[in-house]
Amino acid sequence: MSVSAGKFTFAIDRGGTFTDIWAKCPSGKVRVTKLLSVDPKNYPDAPREGIRRIIEQESKTKLPPGELIDSSVIEWIRMGTTVATNALLERKGERMALAITKGYKDLLHIGNQARPKIFDLEISSPDQLYEDVIEIEERVVFHQDICEIKKQCPTVTGSTGEKLEIWKQVNITKLKEDLKKLLQKGIKSLAVVLLHSYMFSDHEREVGQVAMEMGFTHVSTSSDVMPMVRVVPRGYTACADAYLTPCIKEYVAGFSSGFQNNVKDSKVLFMQSDGGLTPMELFNGSRAILSGPAGGVVGYAMTTYEDHPVIGFDMGGKHGYIL
């Protein structure tokens, strides 16, 4: 393929209905195009199809739809996507289960009991993302000299510098029995949420390793996804990650499969909910929920605010957002 000096750069917004592509060509020319995000009769992936069309038009070289795109002519691709957003809102994520410390099976269902409208007579509890719950026989507690419960047990120092007592190691035999039952139900994604794992993650890693060895395709440990002190929000985040990350990985794999060398010749970055960019291989569900709308927020912040505040509105094909 013959192109002028330099490489292509692409900025893409892959929405639920439409995909918008902005490209800067090697000649310095800017091209834009808009495609339906889902149009399987004409192309398997909208962002990749837009890239193919622009390269074909600019290089004036025929590039058949089924042919792998030469990623060596692309410097970088930056993409925001609502894949995770729509999967969460429409409840089309991966079937997943929750693994939590024994005795706390209903913790995420109970939540933190926040009552923003305290006088409402009917309180609607949101549906949980997990399909099933297994309890992990393990227990880690803070070491306190004044505690009258004295146990002969190992003591470790957590990541915060505080001492912890391991009252019970993970019961691997029981764990394998419970995981086998989940696999028999067809559940292959797991969120692991254990008490105090934000400062002592060994037990979560142990559970995750066993699950992967048994055939689970994805495991989200709360100590890795969101290592924060409060177990309820940490648990919610881990569940969202286990529910959405398989969808994200599937989409990323499908997108990259249409390029030579799986687009490893180019720098591919995805926008996260916080407006930052992350490498394709590190993009995950819990940080992708607002990937699409975040681009609009960053754009407004960088280009429109001068002397007066600005309110932006992102009107999507399925959902709208106040920016």
N, C-alpha and C positions, 0 to 999 in steps of 0.2 A: 504494500500500500504506500503510495507516495503522498506525503504531506509536507508542507513547508516547515521551516525550522521552528523548534519549540514543540509543545505538546498541548493537548486539549485539557481543559479543566471544566468540571461539571458541578453545579449546585442544584439539588433536586428536592422537591417536596412531594413525597408519595402519599397522597391522601386516600381516603376510603373510596372516593368516587373518581377524582381526577388526579393525574400526576403532572406537575409542572417542572420543566427542565430548562435551566439557564446554562449556556455553555460559552466559554471563551475559546475560540479556535486558535491554532498556531499563528495564523495571519494577524491576530488581534481582533478579528471580527467577532461580534457577539450574536449568538443565535438563541432563540427560545422556541419551545414547542410544548404542546399540551396533548395528553393522551388519556383515554379512559384507564383507570388503574387496573380494572379487570376486564379483559377482552380476549378470552382464550381462543376464539376462532381466528384471531389475527396475530397474536403474539403471547408468549408465556409470561412475560414480565414487562411491565410498562416502563420503569426506569431504564432497563437494559435496551428495550426497543427504541426509546428516545435517543439514547446514546448511539445506537447503531445507525439510526437515520441521520443524525447530525454528522457523524463521521463520514458516512457514505456521501452525503450532499457536499460536504466541504472538500473531501478528497477527490470527488468525482470518480470514484472507483466503486464498482458494484460489490456490495457486501450482502450476500444472501441472508435472509432471516435465520436460517438454521445453522449458519457458520459461526464458529467461535470468534469473538471480537478480539483483536490484537490489543491487549491492555498496555503494551509498551508505548503506545502513542498517547496515553492518558497520564497526566501528571498527578491529578487527584480527583476524587469524587467525594462530595459532601452531601449527605442525605438526611432529611428529617422524614419520619414516617409515622402514620397512625395505625400501623399494624397491631401494636400492643393496645392502643387506646380502644380501637373497635372490638378487639377480642375480649377486653375486659367489660366494656359496656354491653356487648351483645352476649356475654357469657359463652364465648366460643374458644376458650383457652384449653389447655391440656388437662385431662383428668388427673387429679393429684390427691395425695393424702397428707395428713399431718402426723408427725411423730413428735410427741411431747413428753416431758417428765411425768412419770406415774403419779397420779393424784391430781393432775391438772388438765384432764381430758377436755373439760368444758371451759377452760380459761378464755380462749379467744371468742367463744360464743357469748360468754358473760361480758367480756370487754372490760372497760374501765368505769362503766356505769355513768358516763357523762350524760347529763340531761340538759341540753341547751334550752329546751322549752319545758321547764320543770312542772308546769301546771297542765300539760297535755294529758288527757285521760287515756289516750291510746298511743303506745310507743311501738313503732315498727322497727324490728331488729333486722339489719341487712343480712341477706343470705351469705353463707360462708362459701369460700372458693373451694375448700377441701371437701372431698366426697366421703372420706372415712378418716378415722383417728386411731392411731395405735399409741399405747403408753409404753414408754421406755423405762425399764427398771434400772434407775441410776439416781444418785443423789449427791449433790455437792452443796455444802453450806459454808457460811463465813465462820472463821475461827475467832472465838471470843473467850478471853481468859475468865470472864465473869460468868460464862454459861455453866449451869450446873449439870448439864448433860455431858457426861464424860465418856468418850468412845475411844477405843484403841484403833485408830485409823490413820492412813497416810495424810500428811499435810503438805500442801503445795503453795507456791506463791503465784498469784495470778498476774495478768499483764498490767494491772493497776498498782502492783506492789503489795496488795493485801493478801493475807493468808487465808487459805481455804482448806476445809477438811473434806476428804472424799469418803463419805459415809457408805456409798455403795457404787461399785464399778458397774459398767454396762453389762446386763445379762444377755450375752450373745446368743445363747440357745433360744431364749424366749423371743429375742429380736428376730431371729431368722424365721421362727414359726409365724410371727405376725407379718413379716414382710412377704413370706410365701403366700399368705392369704390375700394380700393386696395384689400381688402379681396374678393370682388366679382370677381376680375380678377384672383384670385388664388395666390396672392402674400402674403406671411406670414412671411417674414423677412424684417426688417426695420433698416436703418441707420439714426440716429438722429444727425444733425449737426447744432447747433445754435450759433450765434455770441457771443463771450466772455464767452462761456460755460466752458472754461478751468479754469476760476476763479469764475464763478457763474453757477453751474450745476443744480440748482433747476428746471429750465424749461425743460431741457432735461430729467431729471428723471420723471417729471410729464408726459411728452409726452410718454415716454417709459412705464410707468405704465398703462396709458390708453390703449396703443396698446396691451399690454399683456392681459389686462382684456377683450379686445374685441376679442381675439383669435389669435393674432400673436404668432408664435412659437419661434421667436427670435428677440431681439432688441439689436442693438449695439449703445450705446451713445458715442459720440466722447470724452466727458469729462471723461469717464471711460476707453475707449480703448487707447486714446492718448491725455492726457490733456496738449496740447502745444499751444503756443500763436498764431501760424499761422493757420487760418481757412482752407486754401486749402489743405495742407498736412494732417491736422487733419481730414478733410472730406474724403480724399482719403483712409486714414487708416480705418476709421469707415466703409466705403463702402466695403473695402476688408474683414473686419471682418464679416459684415453681409452676405456677399456673400459666405464666406468659413467656418465660424464656424459651421453652421448646418451640413456641410459635415464631419467636424472633429468630432462633437458630435455623429453623426450617426455611424462613424467608431469606435469610442471608445466604444460606447454602444454595437456594434456587437462583438468587441473583448472581452470585459469583460463578456458578457453573456455566454461564454463558460466555465466559471470557477465557482466553488462553491462560494457562497456569493459574486458574481460579482468581484472576485479577490481582495476583500477588505482585505484579510489576508496578502497580499503582498504589497510591496512598488513599485508602478508602476509610472515611470517617463518618460515623453516624451521630446525629444530634441527640443528646440526652434531655431529660425533663428539666434540668437546671440550665439549659442553654449551652452547655459545653459540648465539645466533640470528643468522641472516643473511638479508638480503632475498631474495625469491623469485628474482630475476633473477641473483643471484650464487651460488646454491646449485649445487654441483658434486659430481661423483662421489667424488673422493678425500677430501672432507671430509664425506661422507654415509654412509660405511660403518657407523658406529655411531650414526647419527641416532636410530633408534628406542630402543635401550637407553640412550642418553645421558640421555633424559628421566627414566628411573627412577633413574639415579645422582644426578642433580641433585635429584630429589624426596626421595630418602633423605637426602642430605647436608643439605638445608634443613629437613626436618621430623622426622627420627627420632633423630638423634644428640644425646644429652645427656651422661650420665655414662659410658655404656658403648658400645663399638663395636657396629655393627649390620651384619649380612650380609643383603643383599637378593637375592632370586631372581626373575628375570623369566622366567616360563614362557610362551613364545610357542606358536603353533600348530604351527610347524615347528622352531623352534630355541629353546633356553633359554640364559639368560645369568646368570652370577653377578655381582651388582652390588657 
